[in-house]
Amino acid sequence: MMTEVIPETLYRASRPGRHSSTPYNVTETSVEAWEQDARDVGIRTIICLLSPTQLEYYQSILHTETSQDGKVNGIDKADDSSVHDESSGKDGPSSFIPPQQRSSSSVLSKSSSYSLLEHYRVAGFNVVHVPAEDYCQPPLSHDQLLTIYEVG
């Protein structure tokens, strides 16, 4: 469920699958339902605060379509430059290529580089990842807050 924090500007939500019967092994169906909820309220950018440990809860959705020309899910990895992942300092994909427009030579394969964040990107969201551990005081560092502030 998305909760509006700043009208028409900022929403917050628990991670996909957090309240499911399998919160530590989240299904792709749960992620897609969460993404649809985000779309329904007009969200275009996701600021993900999940720690690397929490991202591991999404191992069951770790699949990609890699074509013979090296594109992942229809996206040329060398050509992506508008999405920032604070955890690695690398840019990530920003565009969504519908499955019907992807190369016919695509194959489904497991990839350790594919993650919940990539799922969001492939679904058409802009994504910023600012990893944060639970139960810290204060909850976010000064640098983390600056990164989040710069997104807005």
C-alpha positions as a printed NumPy array, in Angstrom:
array([[  0.   ,   0.   ,   0.   ],
       [  1.337,   3.395,  -0.983],
       [  0.934,   6.15 ,   1.625],
       [  1.024,   9.752,   0.442],
       [  3.528,  11.782,   2.5  ],
       [  3.724,  14.992,   0.442],
       [  0.623,  15.439,  -1.751],
       [  1.263,  14.414,  -5.368],
       [  5.035,  14.404,  -4.705],
       [  6.174,  11.722,  -2.254],
       [  4.76 ,   8.344,  -1.251],
       [  6.142,   5.682,   1.039],
       [  5.54 ,   1.96 ,   1.169],
       [  6.847,  -1.233,   2.664],
       [  8.992,  -3.284,   0.343],
       [  7.188,  -5.628,  -2.055],
       [  6.097,  -8.811,  -0.289],
       [  6.877,  -7.486,   3.2  ],
       [  3.47 ,  -8.519,   4.518],
       [  3.142, -11.739,   2.513],
       [  3.274, -15.277,   3.858],
       [  6.829, -15.546,   2.458],
       [  8.458, -12.163,   3.276],
       [ 11.994, -13.577,   2.888],
       [ 11.386, -15.267,  -0.464],
       [  9.272, -12.802,  -2.396],
       [  7.596, -13.866,  -5.623],
       [  7.627, -11.955,  -8.88 ],
       [  3.828, -11.748,  -8.647],
       [  4.161,  -9.798,  -5.375],
       [  6.704,  -7.449,  -6.939],
       [  4.527,  -6.86 ,  -9.999],
       [  1.477,  -6.127,  -7.812],
       [  3.563,  -3.596,  -5.834],
       [  4.759,  -1.996,  -9.068],
       [  1.161,  -1.723, -10.295],
       [  0.143,  -0.043,  -7.021],
       [  2.983,   2.444,  -7.59 ],
       [  1.831,   3.113, -11.16 ],
       [ -1.767,   3.554, -10.002],
       [ -0.799,   6.561,  -7.851],
       [  1.476,   8.009, -10.541],
       [  4.898,   7.068,  -9.166],
       [  7.681,   7.359, -11.748],
       [ 10.792,   7.24 ,  -9.524],
       [ 11.529,   4.744,  -6.765],
       [ 14.024,   5.603,  -4.046],
       [ 14.907,   2.192,  -2.662],
       [ 16.349,   2.083,   0.851],
       [ 16.726,  -1.701,   1.084],
       [ 20.01 ,  -3.089,   2.371],
       [ 21.918,  -5.711,   0.355],
       [ 20.609,  -8.35 ,   2.79 ],
       [ 17.013,  -7.301,   2.131],
       [ 17.585,  -7.369,  -1.632],
       [ 18.48 , -11.05 ,  -1.275],
       [ 14.812, -11.721,  -0.405],
       [ 14.129, -11.318,  -4.135],
       [ 16.344, -14.173,  -5.386],
       [ 13.305, -15.921,  -6.896],
       [ 12.855, -13.114,  -9.46 ],
       [ 16.481, -13.092, -10.603],
       [ 16.086, -13.759, -14.294],
       [ 16.877, -11.776, -17.372],
       [ 16.419, -12.014, -21.078],
       [ 19.849, -11.755, -22.672],
       [ 19.948, -11.543, -26.462],
       [ 22.818, -12.508, -28.731],
       [ 23.695,  -8.822, -29.185],
       [ 24.356,  -8.488, -25.428],
       [ 21.219,  -6.558, -24.551],
       [ 19.602,  -7.405, -21.22 ],
       [ 15.798,  -7.28 , -21.226],
       [ 16.049,  -5.341, -24.484],
       [ 18.315,  -2.678, -22.974],
       [ 21.845,  -1.971, -24.183],
       [ 23.752,  -1.974, -20.881],
       [ 26.538,   0.187, -22.339],
       [ 24.054,   2.88 , -23.339],
       [ 22.336,   3.439, -19.975],
       [ 23.193,   6.603, -18.1  ],
       [ 20.237,   8.128, -16.289],
       [ 19.653,   5.908, -13.252],
       [ 22.046,   6.034, -10.32 ],
       [ 22.709,   3.232,  -7.855],
       [ 24.251,   4.813,  -4.773],
       [ 25.458,   1.415,  -3.563],
       [ 27.802,   0.928,  -6.495],
       [ 28.191,   4.386,  -8.003],
       [ 27.179,   2.946, -11.381],
       [ 24.483,   4.024, -13.741],
       [ 21.696,   1.683, -14.671],
       [ 18.965,   1.328, -17.254],
       [ 16.323,   3.982, -17.576],
       [ 14.109,   2.758, -20.37 ],
       [ 11.618,  -0.052, -20.705],
       [ 11.442,  -2.178, -23.835],
       [  8.183,  -4.155, -23.975],
       [  8.692,  -7.914, -24.471],
       [  7.09 ,  -7.791, -27.941],
       [  9.76 ,  -5.285, -29.076],
       [ 12.729,  -7.246, -27.733],
       [ 15.011,  -9.292, -29.946],
       [ 13.564, -12.618, -31.038],
       [ 16.891, -14.213, -30.051],
       [ 16.334, -13.454, -26.361],
       [ 16.643, -16.3  , -23.898],
       [ 15.679, -16.504, -20.256],
       [ 18.697, -16.972, -17.994],
       [ 19.726, -16.511, -14.366],
       [ 22.009, -13.578, -13.66 ],
       [ 23.511, -12.467, -10.364],
       [ 23.503,  -8.865, -11.59 ],
       [ 19.713,  -8.82 , -11.97 ],
       [ 17.884,  -7.669,  -8.868],
       [ 14.729,  -6.113,  -7.543],
       [ 16.195,  -2.773,  -8.629],
       [ 16.618,  -4.043, -12.176],
       [ 13.042,  -5.359, -12.081],
       [ 11.845,  -1.856, -11.239],
       [ 13.914,  -0.391, -14.087],
       [ 12.677,  -2.911, -16.621],
       [  9.13 ,  -2.115, -15.466],
       [  9.75 ,   1.491, -16.509],
       [ 10.607,   3.199, -13.23 ],
       [ 13.558,   5.486, -12.593],
       [ 15.431,   4.004,  -9.64 ],
       [ 17.803,   5.374,  -7.035],
       [ 19.246,   2.915,  -4.528],
       [ 20.418,   4.268,  -1.188],
       [ 21.139,   1.164,   0.927],
       [ 20.128,   1.628,   4.554],
       [ 20.283,  -0.843,   7.398],
       [ 17.237,  -1.288,   9.621],
       [ 17.115,  -0.094,  13.21 ],
       [ 19.873,   2.515,  12.942],
       [ 19.794,   5.781,  14.889],
       [ 19.446,   8.076,  13.125],
       [ 17.735,   5.952,  10.445],
       [ 19.694,   7.604,   7.609],
       [ 23.096,   9.263,   7.51 ],
       [ 23.674,  12.812,   6.351],
       [ 25.101,  11.542,   3.042],
       [ 22.114,   9.249,   2.473],
       [ 19.716,  12.122,   3.1  ],
       [ 21.628,  14.357,   0.671],
       [ 21.409,  11.697,  -2.032],
       [ 17.66 ,  11.373,  -1.499],
       [ 17.194,  15.14 ,  -1.443],
       [ 19.026,  15.486,  -4.773],
       [ 16.509,  13.159,  -6.423],
       [ 13.63 ,  15.541,  -5.687]])
